[in-house]
Amino acid sequence: MEPNEIYEDSKKKGLSARLIADALNVTNHSVAEVITSGRRSKRIAEAIAKLIGKPFTDAFS
């Protein structure tokens, strides 16, 4: 998925990068980097995929 698609799916579920970051006890910047720049934390990426209801491999391929 493209970063904008991940953000759109998050928004549809009532989530924001800030809410995800708070839930994972990480910074908003860390979540944004995983979504936008390809810097990957597998833990954060797996959580984002789960929260938006997509398989990890679909969300971050």
ChimeraX attribute file (.defattr): number of C-alpha atoms within 10 A of each C-alpha:
attribute: neighborCount
match mode: 1-to-1
recipient: residues
	/A:1	12
	/A:2	12
	/A:3	17
	/A:4	11
	/A:5	12
	/A:6	19
	/A:7	19
	/A:8	15
	/A:9	18
	/A:10	19
	/A:11	13
	/A:12	11
	/A:13	12
	/A:14	10
	/A:15	16
	/A:16	18
	/A:17	19
	/A:18	16
	/A:19	13
	/A:20	20
	/A:21	18
	/A:22	13
	/A:23	10
	/A:24	15
	/A:25	9
	/A:26	13
	/A:27	13
	/A:28	16
	/A:29	12
	/A:30	16
	/A:31	24
	/A:32	19
	/A:33	14
	/A:34	18
	/A:35	24
	/A:36	14
	/A:37	9
	/A:38	11
	/A:39	13
	/A:40	15
	/A:41	13
	/A:42	12
	/A:43	9
	/A:44	18
	/A:45	19
	/A:46	16
	/A:47	16
	/A:48	27
	/A:49	19
	/A:50	13
	/A:51	14
	/A:52	20
	/A:53	13
	/A:54	16
	/A:55	13
	/A:56	16
	/A:57	11
	/A:58	9
	/A:59	20
	/A:60	20
	/A:61	8
